[in-house]
Amino acid sequence: MPDLPQALLTPEPFYLPRDLLSVGPAPQETVLLAWPAQSPLRGSFRGVLRLFINDEGQVRRVEAADAELPEPLFEAARQAFMAVRFSPGELDGRAVRSLIRVEVSFESESLPLAHE
């Protein structure tokens, strides 16, 4: 048996990180991040999230992997990912719980169109 991190050997449900999977989970639809309607924030924001996806493709939990996103933007991203179904991650052809990291970005202003 390969050396696995101790957290993966506990009896509690565990989520395999992407680098241990044969096939990573993938969203079955586009994830749309909406700017919170009542947010006074303006500008450009990026952050990294951890998505905990079960073996049926449901996002069970979303956590901030860094402290870059203000709370209203994190909550908007959390709700967006919780609403999307994923194809589950696989290990040797079997669906498993998985953990992936995703980078999200929010822009409060429209970006100018590029002209050629």
MDAnalysis code that builds the backbone (N, CA, C; Angstrom):
import MDAnalysis as mda
import numpy as np

u = mda.Universe.empty(348, n_residues=116, atom_resindex=np.repeat(np.arange(116), 3), trajectory=True)
u.add_TopologyAttr("name", ["N", "CA", "C"] * 116)
u.add_TopologyAttr("resid", np.arange(1, 117))
u.add_TopologyAttr("resname", ["MET", "PRO", "ASP", "LEU", "PRO", "GLN", "ALA", "LEU", "LEU", "THR", "PRO", "GLU", "PRO", "PHE", "TYR", "LEU", "PRO", "ARG", "ASP", "LEU", "LEU", "SER", "VAL", "GLY", "PRO", "ALA", "PRO", "GLN", "GLU", "THR", "VAL", "LEU", "LEU", "ALA", "TRP", "PRO", "ALA", "GLN", "SER", "PRO", "LEU", "ARG", "GLY", "SER", "PHE", "ARG", "GLY", "VAL", "LEU", "ARG", "LEU", "PHE", "ILE", "ASN", "ASP", "GLU", "GLY", "GLN", "VAL", "ARG", "ARG", "VAL", "GLU", "ALA", "ALA", "ASP", "ALA", "GLU", "LEU", "PRO", "GLU", "PRO", "LEU", "PHE", "GLU", "ALA", "ALA", "ARG", "GLN", "ALA", "PHE", "MET", "ALA", "VAL", "ARG", "PHE", "SER", "PRO", "GLY", "GLU", "LEU", "ASP", "GLY", "ARG", "ALA", "VAL", "ARG", "SER", "LEU", "ILE", "ARG", "VAL", "GLU", "VAL", "SER", "PHE", "GLU", "SER", "GLU", "SER", "LEU", "PRO", "LEU", "ALA", "HIS", "GLU"])
u.atoms.positions = np.array([
    [0.854, -1.185, 0.000],
    [0.000, 0.000, 0.000],
    [0.896, 1.243, 0.000],
    [0.603, 2.238, -0.867],
    [1.458, 3.434, -0.904],
    [1.316, 4.229, 0.380],
    [2.325, 5.050, 0.643],
    [2.273, 5.926, 1.808],
    [1.209, 6.983, 1.601],
    [0.145, 6.961, 2.404],
    [-0.924, 7.948, 2.307],
    [-0.841, 8.870, 3.509],
    [-1.253, 10.143, 3.326],
    [-1.279, 11.051, 4.469],
    [-2.171, 10.483, 5.573],
    [-1.799, 10.714, 6.818],
    [-2.538, 10.188, 7.964],
    [-4.019, 10.562, 7.905],
    [-4.357, 11.772, 7.425],
    [-5.756, 12.209, 7.358],
    [-6.590, 11.276, 6.488],
    [-5.951, 10.618, 5.505],
    [-6.692, 9.721, 4.627],
    [-6.932, 8.358, 5.263],
    [-6.268, 8.073, 6.360],
    [-6.398, 6.772, 7.007],
    [-7.397, 6.790, 8.158],
    [-7.981, 7.917, 8.471],
    [-8.929, 8.013, 9.574],
    [-10.276, 7.445, 9.150],
    [-11.104, 7.007, 10.116],
    [-12.407, 6.448, 9.770],
    [-13.411, 7.499, 9.301],
    [-13.137, 8.773, 9.524],
    [-14.033, 9.842, 9.077],
    [-14.009, 9.909, 7.554],
    [-15.097, 10.405, 6.941],
    [-15.066, 10.546, 5.476],
    [-13.883, 11.423, 5.059],
    [-13.190, 10.993, 4.045],
    [-12.051, 11.764, 3.552],
    [-12.249, 12.073, 2.088],
    [-11.534, 13.062, 1.642],
    [-11.608, 13.534, 0.264],
    [-10.204, 13.476, -0.318],
    [-10.056, 12.768, -1.422],
    [-8.750, 12.625, -2.048],
    [-8.398, 13.888, -2.832],
    [-7.182, 14.400, -2.650],
    [-6.769, 15.568, -3.442],
    [-6.618, 15.193, -4.912],
    [-6.743, 16.186, -5.760],
    [-6.724, 15.989, -7.215],
    [-5.503, 15.203, -7.681],
    [-4.345, 15.463, -7.105],
    [-3.131, 14.803, -7.586],
    [-3.099, 13.302, -7.301],
    [-3.998, 12.779, -6.467],
    [-4.065, 11.339, -6.221],
    [-5.140, 10.649, -7.070],
    [-5.898, 11.409, -7.844],
    [-6.995, 10.852, -8.622],
    [-6.548, 10.441, -10.023],
    [-7.209, 9.427, -10.566],
    [-6.993, 9.047, -11.966],
    [-7.679, 10.053, -12.879],
    [-8.897, 10.476, -12.480],
    [-9.687, 11.448, -13.233],
    [-10.230, 12.466, -12.242],
    [-10.025, 13.737, -12.524],
    [-10.521, 14.787, -11.635],
    [-11.998, 15.062, -11.849],
    [-12.662, 15.601, -10.832],
    [-14.058, 15.985, -11.002],
    [-14.161, 17.158, -11.974],
    [-15.308, 17.254, -12.650],
    [-15.509, 18.341, -13.609],
    [-16.945, 18.833, -13.497],
    [-17.132, 20.156, -13.561],
    [-18.509, 20.672, -13.491],
    [-19.304, 20.221, -14.709],
    [-20.566, 19.907, -14.499],
    [-21.428, 19.476, -15.595],
    [-22.128, 20.657, -16.255],
    [-21.901, 21.850, -15.733],
    [-22.437, 23.074, -16.326],
    [-21.488, 24.206, -15.983],
    [-21.687, 25.331, -16.622],
    [-20.850, 26.493, -16.357],
    [-21.161, 27.050, -14.970],
    [-20.121, 27.366, -14.221],
    [-20.293, 27.967, -12.905],
    [-20.305, 29.479, -13.095],
    [-21.440, 30.098, -12.805],
    [-21.586, 31.543, -12.974],
    [-21.438, 32.237, -11.626],
    [-20.462, 33.113, -11.542],
    [-20.234, 33.873, -10.322],
    [-20.868, 35.246, -10.484],
    [-21.863, 35.520, -9.675],
    [-22.559, 36.807, -9.744],
    [-22.056, 37.731, -8.638],
    [-21.857, 38.982, -8.999],
    [-21.458, 39.986, -8.014],
    [-22.631, 40.170, -7.048],
    [-22.391, 40.161, -5.740],
    [-23.494, 40.338, -4.781],
    [-24.204, 41.677, -5.000],
    [-25.513, 41.637, -5.134],
    [-26.302, 42.827, -5.488],
    [-26.128, 43.982, -4.507],
    [-26.092, 43.711, -3.239],
    [-26.042, 44.776, -2.238],
    [-24.620, 45.081, -1.740],
    [-23.625, 44.554, -2.390],
    [-22.253, 44.742, -1.912],
    [-21.713, 46.124, -2.273],
    [-21.155, 46.833, -1.280],
    [-20.529, 48.127, -1.570],
    [-19.119, 47.972, -2.154],
    [-18.608, 46.752, -2.202],
    [-17.261, 46.514, -2.717],
    [-17.174, 46.866, -4.194],
    [-16.034, 47.364, -4.595],
    [-15.756, 47.645, -5.996],
    [-14.312, 47.248, -6.270],
    [-14.082, 46.806, -7.486],
    [-12.717, 46.469, -7.858],
    [-12.601, 45.071, -8.412],
    [-11.381, 44.574, -8.378],
    [-11.039, 43.256, -8.892],
    [-10.533, 42.406, -7.733],
    [-11.076, 41.206, -7.610],
    [-10.708, 40.322, -6.509],
    [-10.494, 38.909, -7.035],
    [-9.490, 38.242, -6.494],
    [-9.213, 36.835, -6.821],
    [-9.044, 36.073, -5.513],
    [-9.396, 34.811, -5.559],
    [-9.200, 33.959, -4.399],
    [-9.163, 32.503, -4.829],
    [-8.686, 31.663, -3.931],
    [-8.625, 30.227, -4.183],
    [-9.559, 29.541, -3.198],
    [-10.377, 28.628, -3.721],
    [-11.332, 27.879, -2.913],
    [-10.979, 26.403, -2.934],
    [-11.354, 25.713, -1.870],
    [-11.269, 24.254, -1.825],
    [-12.688, 23.717, -1.921],
    [-12.931, 22.845, -2.902],
    [-14.245, 22.232, -3.076],
    [-14.156, 20.774, -2.652],
    [-15.033, 20.383, -1.753],
    [-15.132, 19.006, -1.282],
    [-16.321, 18.376, -2.011],
    [-16.030, 17.437, -2.908],
    [-17.042, 16.872, -3.794],
    [-17.219, 15.393, -3.465],
    [-18.466, 14.980, -3.225],
    [-18.679, 13.577, -2.862],
    [-18.625, 12.672, -4.090],
    [-18.786, 11.373, -3.855],
    [-18.656, 10.404, -4.943],
    [-19.868, 10.374, -5.869],
    [-20.849, 11.242, -5.614],
    [-21.990, 11.392, -6.524],
    [-21.917, 12.712, -7.298],
    [-20.870, 13.493, -7.051],
    [-20.679, 14.744, -7.771],
    [-21.288, 15.968, -7.112],
    [-21.762, 15.830, -5.873],
    [-22.308, 16.981, -5.145],
    [-21.194, 17.684, -4.381],
    [-21.186, 19.005, -4.443],
    [-20.256, 19.775, -3.633],
    [-20.827, 19.783, -2.212],
    [-20.088, 19.228, -1.286],
    [-20.559, 19.114, 0.093],
    [-20.095, 20.277, 0.964],
    [-18.955, 20.875, 0.580],
    [-18.407, 21.969, 1.393],
    [-17.483, 22.800, 0.517],
    [-17.452, 24.099, 0.799],
    [-16.539, 25.021, 0.122],
    [-15.802, 25.790, 1.207],
    [-14.489, 25.832, 1.111],
    [-13.666, 26.579, 2.066],
    [-12.740, 27.521, 1.308],
    [-12.385, 28.613, 1.951],
    [-11.387, 29.516, 1.382],
    [-10.006, 28.902, 1.601],
    [-9.215, 28.814, 0.545],
    [-7.850, 28.304, 0.657],
    [-6.877, 29.439, 0.944],
    [-7.361, 30.664, 0.823],
    [-6.563, 31.838, 1.165],
    [-7.525, 32.889, 1.714],
    [-6.999, 33.993, 2.142],
    [-7.841, 35.040, 2.743],
    [-8.025, 36.212, 1.793],
    [-8.025, 35.949, 0.507],
    [-8.062, 37.024, -0.481],
    [-9.454, 37.571, -0.766],
    [-10.496, 36.741, -0.698],
    [-11.835, 37.202, -1.044],
    [-12.554, 37.797, 0.156],
    [-13.121, 38.981, 0.009],
    [-13.976, 39.520, 1.078],
    [-15.177, 38.590, 1.279],
    [-15.731, 38.577, 2.473],
    [-16.806, 37.648, 2.830],
    [-17.985, 37.633, 1.849],
    [-18.513, 38.788, 1.402],
    [-19.651, 38.724, 0.466],
    [-19.307, 38.013, -0.851],
    [-18.073, 38.172, -1.314],
    [-17.663, 37.512, -2.554],
    [-17.425, 36.022, -2.327],
    [-16.829, 35.675, -1.183],
    [-16.670, 34.259, -0.856],
    [-18.031, 33.583, -0.793],
    [-18.997, 34.223, -0.150],
    [-20.330, 33.629, -0.006],
    [-21.006, 33.470, -1.369],
    [-20.842, 34.436, -2.253],
    [-21.403, 34.326, -3.605],
    [-20.773, 33.148, -4.346],
    [-19.455, 32.994, -4.227],
    [-18.768, 31.879, -4.879],
    [-19.182, 30.556, -4.247],
    [-19.289, 30.520, -2.934],
    [-19.694, 29.300, -2.232],
    [-21.069, 28.844, -2.720],
    [-22.011, 29.764, -2.782],
    [-23.354, 29.413, -3.231],
    [-23.361, 28.934, -4.688],
    [-22.567, 29.582, -5.527],
    [-22.507, 29.179, -6.938],
    [-21.990, 27.752, -7.085],
    [-20.917, 27.412, -6.369],
    [-20.361, 26.065, -6.484],
    [-21.246, 25.018, -5.810],
    [-21.913, 25.374, -4.729],
    [-22.807, 24.422, -4.064],
    [-23.983, 24.042, -4.975],
    [-24.343, 24.917, -5.899],
    [-25.493, 24.681, -6.774],
    [-25.150, 23.872, -8.028],
    [-23.876, 23.646, -8.281],
    [-23.460, 22.971, -9.512],
    [-23.147, 21.501, -9.234],
    [-23.584, 20.648, -10.143],
    [-23.286, 19.222, -10.060],
    [-21.996, 18.959, -10.836],
    [-21.152, 18.099, -10.307],
    [-19.895, 17.710, -10.940],
    [-19.953, 16.243, -11.346],
    [-19.176, 15.882, -12.351],
    [-18.909, 14.462, -12.537],
    [-17.897, 14.145, -11.435],
    [-18.081, 13.045, -10.712],
    [-17.205, 12.792, -9.565],
    [-15.774, 12.466, -9.997],
    [-14.846, 12.697, -9.081],
    [-13.479, 12.279, -9.314],
    [-13.414, 10.760, -9.293],
    [-12.399, 10.217, -9.940],
    [-12.255, 8.761, -10.004],
    [-10.849, 8.337, -9.614],
    [-10.802, 7.183, -8.985],
    [-9.539, 6.535, -8.674],
    [-9.640, 5.125, -9.224],
    [-8.838, 4.833, -10.224],
    [-8.837, 3.512, -10.868],
    [-10.231, 3.093, -11.315],
    [-10.974, 4.028, -11.928],
    [-12.280, 3.716, -12.485],
    [-13.435, 3.728, -11.494],
    [-13.169, 4.042, -10.245],
    [-14.214, 4.070, -9.217],
    [-14.434, 5.510, -8.740],
    [-15.699, 5.937, -8.655],
    [-16.015, 7.281, -8.167],
    [-15.628, 7.393, -6.697],
    [-14.960, 8.488, -6.338],
    [-14.502, 8.713, -4.963],
    [-14.777, 10.158, -4.554],
    [-14.736, 10.397, -3.259],
    [-14.812, 11.770, -2.755],
    [-13.503, 12.459, -3.129],
    [-13.615, 13.713, -3.538],
    [-12.411, 14.403, -3.979],
    [-12.372, 15.838, -3.477],
    [-11.168, 16.356, -3.467],
    [-10.899, 17.726, -3.032],
    [-10.135, 18.411, -4.153],
    [-10.713, 19.509, -4.652],
    [-10.008, 20.268, -5.685],
    [-9.899, 21.725, -5.245],
    [-8.931, 22.395, -5.824],
    [-8.747, 23.828, -5.590],
    [-9.112, 24.549, -6.878],
    [-9.863, 25.628, -6.748],
    [-10.218, 26.435, -7.913],
    [-9.931, 27.894, -7.611],
    [-9.453, 28.599, -8.614],
    [-9.250, 30.032, -8.484],
    [-10.476, 30.731, -9.059],
    [-10.984, 31.708, -8.326],
    [-12.123, 32.490, -8.794],
    [-11.716, 33.946, -8.876],
    [-12.403, 34.680, -9.752],
    [-12.144, 36.109, -9.839],
    [-13.457, 36.849, -10.012],
    [-13.501, 38.026, -9.436],
    [-14.659, 38.909, -9.517],
    [-14.191, 40.259, -10.019],
    [-14.959, 40.854, -10.914],
    [-14.704, 42.200, -11.429],
    [-15.986, 42.998, -11.232],
    [-15.896, 44.143, -10.577],
    [-17.098, 44.938, -10.349],
    [-17.445, 45.834, -11.538],
    [-16.482, 46.096, -12.382],
    [-16.704, 46.978, -13.527],
    [-16.591, 46.186, -14.811],
    [-17.302, 46.613, -15.829],
    [-17.174, 45.989, -17.140],
    [-15.784, 46.290, -17.684],
    [-15.209, 45.300, -18.319],
    [-13.911, 45.496, -18.924],
    [-14.085, 46.008, -20.352],
    [-13.223, 46.916, -20.808],
    [-13.359, 47.411, -22.181],
    [-13.090, 46.283, -23.170],
    [-13.794, 46.338, -24.283],
    [-13.587, 45.343, -25.326],
    [-12.289, 45.641, -26.052],
    [-11.573, 44.575, -26.371],
    [-10.324, 44.741, -27.105],
    [-10.646, 44.996, -28.574],
    [-9.947, 45.951, -29.185],
    [-10.136, 46.257, -30.604],
    [-8.882, 45.832, -31.353],
    [-9.094, 45.264, -32.512],
    [-7.935, 44.843, -33.311],
    [-7.587, 45.891, -34.316],
])
